[in-house]
Amino acid sequence: MPVVAQHQTIAIKPITVPSEGRDVELEVKVTAPVQGADLPVILFSHGNAWSMDGYEPLVDRWAAAGFVVVQPTHLDSRRFGLGFDDPRFATIWRVRIADLHGVLDHLGHVMEQAGLTGRVDQSRVALVGHSWGAQTVGALLGARVLDDAGNAGEDFSRAGIKAGVLIAATGTGDSLTPFAVEHLSFMRPDYSTMSTPTLVIAGEKDQSKMSTRGPDWFLDAYHLSPAPKWLMTVPEGEHTLGGIAGEAVAETTDPDPARVALVADAVSAYLFDALGVHTDPWATFRIAAESGRRATLQRKG
């Protein structure tokens, strides 16, 4: 269900981004259309253990639609070997947020290194994340992290970000499993302050091992945040929504290339609208998705 023209793409990696307080250098991959100008930007945050080399089924499709996509490798990437029991793991959620701020602070440098100077519209930047990456992105969109007493933590929101997309975003922390409470205490998002326009994407059959609730846990980012928001629920979708992290990867429990294309096109269409590039693709996508019963969409605001 393509919503825009498909373009040839090119990928450039690694590009080093200046950073502080990291054990290793912050590196990103940039994927972009071969041609075009005034290109909007997607900064993408990967799920736990992944890297800038994952999520090609999404990233390639976004670049083919006309976006420049920037993918950092966070410290929880399996290539660095920092497991749940590593004492440094407890603060990686903060480093992840700092990674995104760092890329945004040096976006001009990244575009220069990628050979894209003069072709990018840096006033049209959106943030997208999957799983842990969705919680990371949510922090820049205005969400907070609650402490054990239920008090909201620091404000990591980023001025100038016009829109975001949260894919399989962590729900509230009142239903965490004992393992999650012990190792992932930051999984207590407060969405009440997440006011940036956002599309929340959730799988109808996404059952997290970190929560005692069912798939409705992944709807909290929509229901508990202020408008304007959209929610897209994907029938039969599980946590990787058909295989968005890559073709035939071990984590995929619901392989379906058509479902991956659906998610990718939803993001492109929504962001074209939210960033003020085009409005027609989002309207066209919604009609096609709902008439074909490929997804259920809700809106507030």
N, C-alpha and C positions, 0 to 999 in steps of 0.2 A: 504494500500500500504506500508507494513512494509519494511524497507530498511536494517535492521540488525536484528540479533537474539534478542529475548526477554528474559530477565532475571528476576528472582525474585528480589523484592526490599524491602527496609526497610526505615522507616522514623523516625528521631529523633528530638524531640522538647520539650521545647524551649532550645536553647543554647544562653547564654548571651554573647554579644560581647562588649569589653571595648569601651566606647564612651564618648565624652564630648559635652556639650552644648545642651543636650537633656532633655526634661521634664520627659521622661520615659526611661527605659533601652532599648537598641537596642537588639532585639531578632531575631533569625533566626531559620528556620527549614531546616534540611538536609535530602534529599532523595537520596538513593544510591542503586546500585546493591548489593545483598547479597554477591556475589563472584566477583573476578576479581582484577587485579592490574594495576598500571599505568593508572588510570582512569582520563579522562579529566573532567574539572569542568565548570558548567554553573552557573553564578550568575544572578539571575532573579529579576527584579524590577517590582512590581505589578502596576496596574492601580489605579486611584483615589478611595479611600475608602476601598480597599481590604486589604489583610494581607498575612502572610506566610501560612495561611490555605486555600487560594484560588488557582485556576489554577491547580487543581489536574489532570484534563484530559491531560494537557500538561506535567506537571512535572513527573507524574508517567510513561508516555510513554518515556520521555527522560532518566529517570533512568533505565527503562527496556532495553533501547537501549545501555546503558553502560556509562552514565554520572553520576557524582555526582552533584546534584542540590542544591544550597543554596538560600533560600528565606528569605530576611529580611522583617519585618513589619515596614513600614514607618509611620511617624507621622500623615499622612492624613487618616490612617485607620479609618473606622467608629467606631471601638472599643474605640477610644480615644475621639471621639465627637468634633473634631475641624472642624467646618464648614467654608464655604466661608467667613462668616462675622466675624470670630474670628480674632483679630488683629495679631495673630501668624501665620495665614495661609499664609500671604504674603511672608514669608521667608522659608516655608516648602520645596520649590523647592531646596533651598541650602542645607537643612538638608538631603534631599533625596540623593543628590550627595555625601555628607559627609558620609552617611550610607554605600554607596557602597565602597568608599575609606576605610572606617573603617573595613568592612568585608575583603577586600583584604589585608589590613595591618595585620590583625589577622587571616588570613586563616589557618595557621598552628594550632593555638589554636582551631579554629572551627572544624578542622578535628580531632584533638585529642579528643575533647569533644564528637564528633560523633563516636569515636572508629574506625576511618579510617586512622590513622597514618600508613604510609608505603604503602598505597594502592592508593594514589592520585598523579597524575603528576601535580604539581603546576606550571609547565612551560607551561601548556596547559589550559589556562583559557579564557573563552568567556563570554561576557555580553549579556543578552537578556532582553528586556522590552516590555511591552504592554501599549499603550496609554500614560498616563503621565509617566509611567515607561520607555517607549521608549525614551521620551525626556530626562529623567534622564540618561539613558544609553548613549544616544547620546553625552552628555557632556563629558563622560569619553572616548568616541571614537574620540573626537576632536571638536565637535560642540560648538558654543558659544551662548550666549543670547544677543540679541540686546536691547539697551535702546530706549527710546522714540525718540531720535535723530538719531537712526540708527547706533550707535556706538557699536562695539562688546565688550562684557564684559570679565570677567576673563576666563583664560584657565584652565579648570578642567580636561584636558586629563590625561590619566593614561598610563605610560610607561609599556611595557610588555604585554599589552592586544593584542592578535593576531587577534581577530575577534569579531564581534557582530551581533546581529539580532534585528531590530526594527520592531515591529508589531503595525500597526495602529499609526504611529508616527505623532505628530503634524506638520502641515505645517507652512509656513511663517506667520508672524504676520500682514501683510498688509490687511488681510481680516477678522480680528476678529470681532465678534459681540460686541455691546456695553457692554453686561454683561461680556464677556471675557476681554475686555479692562479694565474694572473696577476691576474685581476680579482676573484675571489670566494674569497679565501683563508680566509674564515670558514666555508666549507662543509666543515668537518671536525668534525662533531658527535661527541661521546662520550656515548653513551646509557647507559653502565654505571651512572650515578648517577640516572637518570630513574625514580624510584620511585613517582611519583604515578600512581594508576589512570588508564589511557589507552586509548582506542580508536584504532588505527592503520588508516587506510583507504588502499588502494593500487589502482591500475588494473593489470589483467593485462597490458596492452600499453603501459604508460607507459615510453617510451624517452627518457631525458633527454639533451639535447645537452651537458650539463655533466659527464656521466659516461661512461666507457668500458665500464661494465657494462650489463646489460639491465634489465628491469623489476624484477628481484630487488633492485636497489639501494634501492628504496622500501620494502623489507621490513625494513631494518636497524633502524629505530626499534622494531619489535616484537621481533625476534630478539635484539638486543643489549642490551635494557633489562630490568631486574628486574620480576618479577610484582608486582601483578596487571596484566595487559594482555589486550586483545582485538585481533585482526587481522581486518579484512574486506577480502577481495580481490574486486574487481568484474570479472567477465568482460567482455572486449572494451574495458574502460575505458582511456582514455589520460589525459593529464595534467590535463585539465579535466573529466574524468569526466562527459561528456555535455553540458557547458556550464554548470558551476556558477557561473562568473563573470558570466554574463548570457546572455540569449537572442541567438543569432546573432552573438556577438562574434568578432572575427578570430582570436583565440587558440584557439578551439574546433576540434579536429580530429576529434572523435567525437560530433557532435550527436545527442542522445538525451534528450528531456525525461523519459522514464521512469527513465533512469539518474540524472538529477539528483534526482528525487523519492526514489529509493532512498537516495542518499547523505544527503539532508536528513533523511529519516525515521530512518535509522540513527543519526544524531547525536542527534536528539531522544529517541529511545527509549533509547539508551545513557545519556544524561545524566540522564534522569528516574530511571533505576535508580541510577546512580553517585552522584547527589546526594541520594538517599533520598526522592524525591518520589513516584514510583510504581515498582513492579517489573514489573507486568504488561506494559507496552508493549514492553520489551526482549525478554522471553520470546516475546511474540507476534510481534514483528518477526523474530526469528531463525528461528522455525519457518516463517513465510511466505517469507522470503528463500531459505532453503535448500531448502524443498520445491518452490519455483518455479524453482530453479536461477538465481536472480538474483544470488547472492553466495555466497562461501565464507567461513565464519567459523571462527577458531581461538581458543583461550583458553589462557593460562597463569596459574596462581595462583588 
